[in-house]
Amino acid sequence: MSIGSYPDCITKLPKAKIPFPGVQAWISQGNESQVGFFEIEPIGVVPPHSHKAQYGFVIEGEMLLTIGDVTKLYKKGDSYYIPEGVVHSAEFKTFCRVMDFFAEPKRYETE
């Protein structure tokens, strides 16, 4: 079952400044962390990068996620953990909704 779109309680959150066309996110800000509610069009590859720890959950769609040297297809209901400093990349061939927790308060600036 698709949620159709995020509810108002999410879309009324501050919107993230995302450097990739076709990606939007709303940010719930904590003192030491952020939670992002992402909508990602089939944009192709997000290049390898690293940052502080990240834990995510696929709400809708599918994505290929490479964490270190391991690539896996993640689908609706799957979760993933990326330890701090581990290089990772992603590929989006379908529309996806994901929720990501970032163990850093300023992972994304907001508009």
N, CA, C and O atoms as CSV, one atom per row, in Angstrom:
chain,resi,resn,atom,element,x,y,z
A,1,MET,N,N,0.844,-1.176,0.000
A,1,MET,CA,C,0.000,0.000,0.000
A,1,MET,C,C,0.890,1.240,0.000
A,1,MET,O,O,1.796,1.354,0.826
A,2,SER,N,N,0.642,2.149,-0.901
A,2,SER,CA,C,1.381,3.400,-0.983
A,2,SER,C,C,0.704,4.443,-0.098
A,2,SER,O,O,-0.519,4.456,0.040
A,3,ILE,N,N,1.506,5.311,0.495
A,3,ILE,CA,C,0.915,6.370,1.308
A,3,ILE,C,C,0.446,7.536,0.447
A,3,ILE,O,O,-0.174,8.468,0.960
A,4,GLY,N,N,0.729,7.500,-0.849
A,4,GLY,CA,C,0.319,8.576,-1.749
A,4,GLY,C,C,1.243,9.764,-1.674
A,4,GLY,O,O,1.845,10.142,-2.679
A,5,SER,N,N,1.368,10.350,-0.530
A,5,SER,CA,C,2.333,11.419,-0.279
A,5,SER,C,C,2.475,11.529,1.228
A,5,SER,O,O,1.677,10.970,1.981
A,6,TYR,N,N,3.484,12.245,1.657
A,6,TYR,CA,C,3.636,12.446,3.094
A,6,TYR,C,C,2.481,13.304,3.613
A,6,TYR,O,O,1.992,14.177,2.897
A,7,PRO,N,N,2.045,13.065,4.836
A,7,PRO,CA,C,0.972,13.876,5.415
A,7,PRO,C,C,1.465,15.280,5.763
A,7,PRO,O,O,2.667,15.544,5.791
A,8,ASP,N,N,0.520,16.165,6.024
A,8,ASP,CA,C,0.830,17.564,6.349
A,8,ASP,C,C,1.796,17.709,7.521
A,8,ASP,O,O,2.615,18.628,7.533
A,9,CYS,N,N,1.712,16.814,8.503
A,9,CYS,CA,C,2.610,16.938,9.663
A,9,CYS,C,C,4.074,16.774,9.249
A,9,CYS,O,O,4.967,17.215,9.973
A,10,ILE,N,N,4.334,16.147,8.099
A,10,ILE,CA,C,5.690,16.027,7.558
A,10,ILE,C,C,5.982,17.202,6.622
A,10,ILE,O,O,7.016,17.858,6.754
A,11,THR,N,N,5.074,17.469,5.677
A,11,THR,CA,C,5.354,18.492,4.662
A,11,THR,C,C,5.307,19.923,5.213
A,11,THR,O,O,5.650,20.869,4.503
A,12,LYS,N,N,4.892,20.083,6.450
A,12,LYS,CA,C,4.958,21.394,7.091
A,12,LYS,C,C,6.289,21.604,7.815
A,12,LYS,O,O,6.562,22.694,8.318
A,13,LEU,N,N,7.121,20.546,7.867
A,13,LEU,CA,C,8.460,20.681,8.437
A,13,LEU,C,C,9.324,21.531,7.504
A,13,LEU,O,O,8.973,21.706,6.337
A,14,PRO,N,N,10.440,22.058,7.992
A,14,PRO,CA,C,11.345,22.800,7.104
A,14,PRO,C,C,11.856,21.905,5.973
A,14,PRO,O,O,12.170,20.734,6.183
A,15,LYS,N,N,11.931,22.472,4.790
A,15,LYS,CA,C,12.405,21.742,3.622
A,15,LYS,C,C,13.933,21.818,3.555
A,15,LYS,O,O,14.531,22.863,3.808
A,16,ALA,N,N,14.542,20.689,3.208
A,16,ALA,CA,C,16.002,20.627,3.116
A,16,ALA,C,C,16.489,21.232,1.805
A,16,ALA,O,O,15.805,21.187,0.783
A,17,LYS,N,N,17.684,21.795,1.867
A,17,LYS,CA,C,18.386,22.219,0.653
A,17,LYS,C,C,19.159,20.995,0.164
A,17,LYS,O,O,20.145,20.590,0.779
A,18,ILE,N,N,18.710,20.413,-0.939
A,18,ILE,CA,C,19.292,19.177,-1.475
A,18,ILE,C,C,20.042,19.502,-2.762
A,18,ILE,O,O,19.498,20.180,-3.633
A,19,PRO,N,N,21.289,19.028,-2.897
A,19,PRO,CA,C,22.080,19.372,-4.082
A,19,PRO,C,C,21.773,18.553,-5.333
A,19,PRO,O,O,22.466,18.695,-6.340
A,20,PHE,N,N,20.755,17.705,-5.290
A,20,PHE,CA,C,20.420,16.847,-6.431
A,20,PHE,C,C,19.030,17.179,-6.954
A,20,PHE,O,O,18.066,17.124,-6.190
A,21,PRO,N,N,18.894,17.526,-8.247
A,21,PRO,CA,C,17.558,17.701,-8.811
A,21,PRO,C,C,16.777,16.392,-8.697
A,21,PRO,O,O,17.343,15.310,-8.860
A,22,GLY,N,N,15.486,16.492,-8.418
A,22,GLY,CA,C,14.650,15.297,-8.305
A,22,GLY,C,C,14.607,14.705,-6.914
A,22,GLY,O,O,14.037,13.634,-6.707
A,23,VAL,N,N,15.213,15.403,-5.951
A,23,VAL,CA,C,15.190,14.941,-4.558
A,23,VAL,C,C,14.676,16.082,-3.692
A,23,VAL,O,O,15.143,17.216,-3.792
A,24,GLN,N,N,13.706,15.762,-2.840
A,24,GLN,CA,C,13.259,16.734,-1.851
A,24,GLN,C,C,13.121,16.031,-0.516
A,24,GLN,O,O,12.907,14.820,-0.452
A,25,ALA,N,N,13.248,16.810,0.553
A,25,ALA,CA,C,13.165,16.238,1.896
A,25,ALA,C,C,12.680,17.289,2.874
A,25,ALA,O,O,12.885,18.489,2.691
A,26,TRP,N,N,12.034,16.805,3.909
A,26,TRP,CA,C,11.585,17.632,5.013
A,26,TRP,C,C,12.344,17.173,6.242
A,26,TRP,O,O,12.509,15.973,6.460
A,27,ILE,N,N,12.807,18.121,7.047
A,27,ILE,CA,C,13.731,17.833,8.142
A,27,ILE,C,C,13.086,18.068,9.500
A,27,ILE,O,O,12.516,19.127,9.765
A,28,SER,N,N,13.190,17.055,10.351
A,28,SER,CA,C,12.864,17.189,11.763
A,28,SER,C,C,14.192,17.362,12.488
A,28,SER,O,O,15.042,16.472,12.466
A,29,GLN,N,N,14.362,18.505,13.125
A,29,GLN,CA,C,15.650,18.897,13.687
A,29,GLN,C,C,15.732,18.628,15.175
A,29,GLN,O,O,14.851,19.032,15.934
A,30,GLY,N,N,16.786,17.948,15.594
A,30,GLY,CA,C,17.079,17.762,17.006
A,30,GLY,C,C,18.343,18.513,17.375
A,30,GLY,O,O,18.996,19.094,16.509
A,31,ASN,N,N,18.691,18.507,18.641
A,31,ASN,CA,C,19.911,19.184,19.092
A,31,ASN,C,C,21.169,18.501,18.574
A,31,ASN,O,O,22.169,19.168,18.305
A,32,GLU,N,N,21.132,17.186,18.433
A,32,GLU,CA,C,22.321,16.443,18.023
A,32,GLU,C,C,22.084,15.552,16.814
A,32,GLU,O,O,22.947,14.746,16.468
A,33,SER,N,N,20.930,15.679,16.162
A,33,SER,CA,C,20.610,14.807,15.036
A,33,SER,C,C,19.552,15.445,14.151
A,33,SER,O,O,18.946,16.459,14.497
A,34,GLN,N,N,19.348,14.813,12.991
A,34,GLN,CA,C,18.269,15.196,12.080
A,34,GLN,C,C,17.574,13.926,11.606
A,34,GLN,O,O,18.188,12.863,11.507
A,35,VAL,N,N,16.287,14.057,11.317
A,35,VAL,CA,C,15.552,13.013,10.609
A,35,VAL,C,C,15.035,13.651,9.335
A,35,VAL,O,O,14.409,14.710,9.366
A,36,GLY,N,N,15.303,12.995,8.211
A,36,GLY,CA,C,14.855,13.493,6.915
A,36,GLY,C,C,13.833,12.561,6.301
A,36,GLY,O,O,14.003,11.342,6.302
A,37,PHE,N,N,12.774,13.145,5.780
A,37,PHE,CA,C,11.734,12.412,5.070
A,37,PHE,C,C,11.897,12.744,3.593
A,37,PHE,O,O,11.509,13.824,3.149
A,38,PHE,N,N,12.474,11.814,2.831
A,38,PHE,CA,C,12.893,12.055,1.456
A,38,PHE,C,C,11.902,11.524,0.435
A,38,PHE,O,O,11.277,10.483,0.639
A,39,GLU,N,N,11.767,12.252,-0.664
A,39,GLU,CA,C,11.113,11.782,-1.880
A,39,GLU,C,C,12.155,11.891,-2.984
A,39,GLU,O,O,12.697,12.966,-3.242
A,40,ILE,N,N,12.425,10.771,-3.625
A,40,ILE,CA,C,13.527,10.718,-4.584
A,40,ILE,C,C,13.012,10.157,-5.903
A,40,ILE,O,O,12.546,9.019,-5.969
A,41,GLU,N,N,13.101,10.958,-6.936
A,41,GLU,CA,C,12.737,10.517,-8.282
A,41,GLU,C,C,13.821,9.552,-8.778
A,41,GLU,O,O,14.888,9.466,-8.169
A,42,PRO,N,N,13.563,8.824,-9.875
A,42,PRO,CA,C,14.598,7.928,-10.411
A,42,PRO,C,C,15.743,8.729,-11.037
A,42,PRO,O,O,15.844,8.842,-12.259
A,43,ILE,N,N,16.594,9.277,-10.184
A,43,ILE,CA,C,17.639,10.228,-10.593
A,43,ILE,C,C,18.938,9.557,-11.010
A,43,ILE,O,O,19.857,10.229,-11.477
A,44,GLY,N,N,19.027,8.244,-10.848
A,44,GLY,CA,C,20.284,7.574,-11.142
A,44,GLY,C,C,21.147,7.508,-9.899
A,44,GLY,O,O,20.659,7.181,-8.817
A,45,VAL,N,N,22.433,7.817,-10.046
A,45,VAL,CA,C,23.414,7.560,-8.990
A,45,VAL,C,C,23.692,8.788,-8.130
A,45,VAL,O,O,23.891,9.893,-8.635
A,46,VAL,N,N,23.699,8.566,-6.824
A,46,VAL,CA,C,24.244,9.534,-5.875
A,46,VAL,C,C,25.677,9.077,-5.631
A,46,VAL,O,O,25.881,7.967,-5.140
A,47,PRO,N,N,26.679,9.896,-5.956
A,47,PRO,CA,C,28.073,9.440,-5.910
A,47,PRO,C,C,28.559,9.077,-4.504
A,47,PRO,O,O,27.958,9.475,-3.506
A,48,PRO,N,N,29.647,8.320,-4.443
A,48,PRO,CA,C,30.206,7.927,-3.146
A,48,PRO,C,C,30.527,9.140,-2.268
A,48,PRO,O,O,31.048,10.152,-2.736
A,49,HIS,N,N,30.202,9.005,-0.994
A,49,HIS,CA,C,30.468,10.052,-0.014
A,49,HIS,C,C,30.443,9.423,1.380
A,49,HIS,O,O,30.095,8.252,1.529
A,50,SER,N,N,30.806,10.190,2.382
A,50,SER,CA,C,30.729,9.710,3.764
A,50,SER,C,C,30.392,10.872,4.681
A,50,SER,O,O,30.564,12.038,4.324
A,51,HIS,N,N,29.913,10.537,5.856
A,51,HIS,CA,C,29.559,11.512,6.882
A,51,HIS,C,C,29.366,10.759,8.185
A,51,HIS,O,O,29.784,9.607,8.296
A,52,LYS,N,N,28.751,11.376,9.157
A,52,LYS,CA,C,28.479,10.692,10.434
A,52,LYS,C,C,27.456,9.581,10.214
A,52,LYS,O,O,26.930,9.439,9.110
A,53,ALA,N,N,27.169,8.800,11.238
A,53,ALA,CA,C,26.299,7.629,11.122
A,53,ALA,C,C,24.916,7.987,10.580
A,53,ALA,O,O,24.389,9.073,10.821
A,54,GLN,N,N,24.355,7.041,9.846
A,54,GLN,CA,C,23.033,7.195,9.227
A,54,GLN,C,C,22.280,5.879,9.360
A,54,GLN,O,O,22.836,4.808,9.119
A,55,TYR,N,N,21.010,5.967,9.746
A,55,TYR,CA,C,20.126,4.802,9.790
A,55,TYR,C,C,18.900,5.155,8.972
A,55,TYR,O,O,18.316,6.222,9.162
A,56,GLY,N,N,18.500,4.271,8.062
A,56,GLY,CA,C,17.372,4.590,7.198
A,56,GLY,C,C,16.407,3.446,7.037
A,56,GLY,O,O,16.689,2.299,7.383
A,57,PHE,N,N,15.247,3.800,6.495
A,57,PHE,CA,C,14.133,2.872,6.314
A,57,PHE,C,C,13.456,3.206,4.986
A,57,PHE,O,O,13.121,4.364,4.739
A,58,VAL,N,N,13.253,2.208,4.136
A,58,VAL,CA,C,12.586,2.414,2.853
A,58,VAL,C,C,11.075,2.330,3.070
A,58,VAL,O,O,10.552,1.300,3.497
A,59,ILE,N,N,10.396,3.414,2.774
A,59,ILE,CA,C,8.943,3.481,2.924
A,59,ILE,C,C,8.256,3.023,1.641
A,59,ILE,O,O,7.221,2.358,1.677
A,60,GLU,N,N,8.852,3.392,0.509
A,60,GLU,CA,C,8.253,3.074,-0.791
A,60,GLU,C,C,9.358,3.031,-1.838
A,60,GLU,O,O,10.302,3.818,-1.772
A,61,GLY,N,N,9.252,2.125,-2.799
A,61,GLY,CA,C,10.197,2.054,-3.902
A,61,GLY,C,C,11.346,1.102,-3.627
A,61,GLY,O,O,11.314,0.310,-2.685
A,62,GLU,N,N,12.367,1.202,-4.480
A,62,GLU,CA,C,13.558,0.365,-4.378
A,62,GLU,C,C,14.789,1.202,-4.693
A,62,GLU,O,O,14.740,2.125,-5.506
A,63,MET,N,N,15.896,0.862,-4.033
A,63,MET,CA,C,17.159,1.542,-4.320
A,63,MET,C,C,18.305,0.556,-4.146
A,63,MET,O,O,18.260,-0.343,-3.306
A,64,LEU,N,N,19.321,0.751,-4.957
A,64,LEU,CA,C,20.571,0.023,-4.760
A,64,LEU,C,C,21.439,0.880,-3.865
A,64,LEU,O,O,21.683,2.050,-4.159
A,65,LEU,N,N,21.903,0.301,-2.775
A,65,LEU,CA,C,22.731,1.032,-1.830
A,65,LEU,C,C,24.033,0.272,-1.647
A,65,LEU,O,O,24.035,-0.918,-1.330
A,66,THR,N,N,25.135,0.971,-1.850
A,66,THR,CA,C,26.451,0.390,-1.619
A,66,THR,C,C,27.010,0.997,-0.346
A,66,THR,O,O,27.189,2.211,-0.246
A,67,ILE,N,N,27.285,0.136,0.625
A,67,ILE,CA,C,27.859,0.547,1.907
A,67,ILE,C,C,29.220,-0.135,2.000
A,67,ILE,O,O,29.305,-1.357,2.121
A,68,GLY,N,N,30.271,0.654,1.942
A,68,GLY,CA,C,31.606,0.068,1.864
A,68,GLY,C,C,31.739,-0.667,0.542
A,68,GLY,O,O,31.598,-0.063,-0.521
A,69,ASP,N,N,32.008,-1.955,0.597
A,69,ASP,CA,C,32.161,-2.775,-0.612
A,69,ASP,C,C,30.941,-3.643,-0.904
A,69,ASP,O,O,30.988,-4.476,-1.809
A,70,VAL,N,N,29.851,-3.466,-0.161
A,70,VAL,CA,C,28.675,-4.329,-0.300
A,70,VAL,C,C,27.529,-3.549,-0.932
A,70,VAL,O,O,27.133,-2.498,-0.428
A,71,THR,N,N,26.994,-4.071,-2.044
A,71,THR,CA,C,25.837,-3.469,-2.715
A,71,THR,C,C,24.646,-4.386,-2.519
A,71,THR,O,O,24.741,-5.601,-2.690
A,72,LYS,N,N,23.526,-3.785,-2.157
A,72,LYS,CA,C,22.307,-4.552,-1.897
A,72,LYS,C,C,21.104,-3.755,-2.393
A,72,LYS,O,O,21.091,-2.525,-2.339
A,73,LEU,N,N,20.092,-4.480,-2.877
A,73,LEU,CA,C,18.822,-3.860,-3.257
A,73,LEU,C,C,17.955,-3.739,-2.012
A,73,LEU,O,O,17.667,-4.732,-1.342
A,74,TYR,N,N,17.544,-2.520,-1.713
A,74,TYR,CA,C,16.661,-2.266,-0.573
A,74,TYR,C,C,15.286,-1.913,-1.094
A,74,TYR,O,O,15.141,-1.093,-2.001
A,75,LYS,N,N,14.260,-2.553,-0.502
A,75,LYS,CA,C,12.868,-2.356,-0.916
A,75,LYS,C,C,12.031,-1.910,0.266
A,75,LYS,O,O,12.510,-1.835,1.397
A,76,LYS,N,N,10.771,-1.615,-0.018
A,76,LYS,CA,C,9.820,-1.206,1.010
A,76,LYS,C,C,9.917,-2.129,2.227
A,76,LYS,O,O,9.826,-3.351,2.111
A,77,GLY,N,N,10.103,-1.516,3.382
A,77,GLY,CA,C,10.188,-2.266,4.627
A,77,GLY,C,C,11.600,-2.585,5.073
A,77,GLY,O,O,11.805,-2.989,6.217
A,78,ASP,N,N,12.588,-2.413,4.187
A,78,ASP,CA,C,13.980,-2.686,4.545
A,78,ASP,C,C,14.599,-1.495,5.275
A,78,ASP,O,O,14.224,-0.344,5.050
A,79,SER,N,N,15.546,-1.796,6.144
A,79,SER,CA,C,16.294,-0.742,6.821
A,79,SER,C,C,17.788,-0.961,6.586
A,79,SER,O,O,18.218,-2.041,6.183
A,80,TYR,N,N,18.564,0.086,6.846
A,80,TYR,CA,C,20.006,0.027,6.623
A,80,TYR,C,C,20.703,0.910,7.641
A,80,TYR,O,O,20.129,1.863,8.167
A,81,TYR,N,N,21.958,0.567,7.903
A,81,TYR,CA,C,22.783,1.350,8.815
A,81,TYR,C,C,24.121,1.599,8.138
A,81,TYR,O,O,24.755,0.677,7.626
A,82,ILE,N,N,24.538,2.849,8.144
A,82,ILE,CA,C,25.817,3.250,7.570
A,82,ILE,C,C,26.644,3.849,8.712
A,82,ILE,O,O,26.341,4.943,9.188
A,83,PRO,N,N,27.691,3.131,9.153
A,83,PRO,CA,C,28.510,3.660,10.247
A,83,PRO,C,C,29.230,4.953,9.863
A,83,PRO,O,O,29.457,5.224,8.684
A,84,GLU,N,N,29.577,5.730,10.861
A,84,GLU,CA,C,30.292,6.985,10.632
A,84,GLU,C,C,31.555,6.756,9.801
A,84,GLU,O,O,32.333,5.843,10.078
A,85,GLY,N,N,31.748,7.589,8.788
A,85,GLY,CA,C,32.947,7.565,7.970
A,85,GLY,C,C,32.985,6.524,6.871
A,85,GLY,O,O,33.924,6.516,6.074
A,86,VAL,N,N,31.990,5.636,6.798
A,86,VAL,CA,C,31.990,4.593,5.766
A,86,VAL,C,C,31.481,5.192,4.450
A,86,VAL,O,O,30.423,5.820,4.408
A,87,VAL,N,N,32.244,4.987,3.394
A,87,VAL,CA,C,31.871,5.505,2.077
A,87,VAL,C,C,30.679,4.701,1.559
A,87,VAL,O,O,30.651,3.472,1.640
A,88,HIS,N,N,29.696,5.432,1.024
A,88,HIS,CA,C,28.494,4.791,0.498
A,88,HIS,C,C,27.976,5.576,-0.702
A,88,HIS,O,O,28.298,6.751,-0.879
A,89,SER,N,N,27.174,4.913,-1.515
A,89,SER,CA,C,26.535,5.541,-2.676
A,89,SER,C,C,25.198,4.855,-2.887
A,89,SER,O,O,24.927,3.805,-2.305
A,90,ALA,N,N,24.367,5.455,-3.721
A,90,ALA,CA,C,23.047,4.891,-3.971
A,90,ALA,C,C,22.676,5.070,-5.430
A,90,ALA,O,O,23.175,5.963,-6.115
A,91,GLU,N,N,21.777,4.190,-5.894
A,91,GLU,CA,C,21.233,4.313,-7.242
A,91,GLU,C,C,19.722,4.175,-7.150
A,91,GLU,O,O,19.201,3.234,-6.551
A,92,PHE,N,N,19.034,5.130,-7.757
A,92,PHE,CA,C,17.572,5.170,-7.723
A,92,PHE,C,C,17.028,5.005,-9.132
A,92,PHE,O,O,17.159,5.903,-9.965
A,93,LYS,N,N,16.415,3.854,-9.397
A,93,LYS,CA,C,15.816,3.583,-10.707
A,93,LYS,C,C,14.304,3.724,-10.662
A,93,LYS,O,O,13.647,3.748,-11.703
A,94,THR,N,N,13.746,3.819,-9.450
A,94,THR,CA,C,12.311,4.032,-9.267
A,94,THR,C,C,12.121,5.165,-8.264
A,94,THR,O,O,13.052,5.540,-7.551
A,95,PHE,N,N,10.913,5.699,-8.218
A,95,PHE,CA,C,10.576,6.681,-7.195
A,95,PHE,C,C,10.696,6.020,-5.826
A,95,PHE,O,O,10.260,4.884,-5.638
A,96,CYS,N,N,11.287,6.732,-4.875
A,96,CYS,CA,C,11.463,6.202,-3.518
A,96,CYS,C,C,11.062,7.226,-2.481
A,96,CYS,O,O,11.204,8.434,-2.671
A,97,ARG,N,N,10.563,6.712,-1.389
A,97,ARG,CA,C,10.406,7.493,-0.162
A,97,ARG,C,C,11.236,6.781,0.891
A,97,ARG,O,O,11.069,5.583,1.116
A,98,VAL,N,N,12.125,7.513,1.532
A,98,VAL,CA,C,12.932,6.958,2.611
A,98,VAL,C,C,12.952,7.932,3.774
A,98,VAL,O,O,12.832,9.145,3.602
A,99,MET,N,N,13.104,7.372,4.952
A,99,MET,CA,C,13.258,8.176,6.155
A,99,MET,C,C,14.650,7.875,6.683
A,99,MET,O,O,14.978,6.715,6.932
A,100,ASP,N,N,15.472,8.899,6.858
A,100,ASP,CA,C,16.843,8.731,7.316
A,100,ASP,C,C,17.091,9.514,8.595
A,100,ASP,O,O,16.725,10.683,8.714
A,101,PHE,N,N,17.725,8.837,9.549
A,101,PHE,CA,C,18.209,9.467,10.768
A,101,PHE,C,C,19.696,9.731,10.580
A,101,PHE,O,O,20.447,8.830,10.206
A,102,PHE,N,N,20.116,10.946,10.835
A,102,PHE,CA,C,21.522,11.328,10.731
A,102,PHE,C,C,22.033,11.709,12.115
A,102,PHE,O,O,21.427,12.536,12.796
A,103,ALA,N,N,23.136,11.113,12.528
A,103,ALA,CA,C,23.714,11.373,13.850
A,103,ALA,C,C,24.575,12.633,13.815
A,103,ALA,O,O,25.714,12.646,14.280
A,104,GLU,N,N,24.006,13.671,13.259
A,104,GLU,CA,C,24.651,14.985,13.235
A,104,GLU,C,C,23.553,16.033,13.048
A,104,GLU,O,O,22.610,15.816,12.287
A,105,PRO,N,N,23.671,17.153,13.732
A,105,PRO,CA,C,22.582,18.126,13.713
A,105,PRO,C,C,22.509,18.991,12.462
A,105,PRO,O,O,21.490,19.640,12.227
A,106,LYS,N,N,23.547,19.015,11.669
A,106,LYS,CA,C,23.547,19.914,10.516
A,106,LYS,C,C,23.892,19.177,9.221
A,106,LYS,O,O,24.598,19.702,8.360
A,107,ARG,N,N,23.380,17.954,9.102
A,107,ARG,CA,C,23.624,17.201,7.855
A,107,ARG,C,C,23.080,17.970,6.662
A,107,ARG,O,O,23.747,18.090,5.634
A,108,TYR,N,N,21.866,18.491,6.801
A,108,TYR,CA,C,21.262,19.300,5.731
A,108,TYR,C,C,20.834,20.644,6.289
A,108,TYR,O,O,20.259,20.735,7.373
A,109,GLU,N,N,21.128,21.681,5.526
A,109,GLU,CA,C,20.573,22.998,5.835
A,109,GLU,C,C,19.119,22.998,5.375
A,109,GLU,O,O,18.735,22.206,4.515
A,110,THR,N,N,18.327,23.873,5.941
A,110,THR,CA,C,16.935,23.993,5.521
A,110,THR,C,C,16.708,25.340,4.854
A,110,THR,O,O,17.458,26.295,5.054
A,111,GLU,N,N,15.655,25.384,4.061
A,111,GLU,CA,C,15.303,26.624,3.348
A,111,GLU,C,C,14.749,27.657,4.302
A,111,GLU,O,O,14.399,28.760,3.882
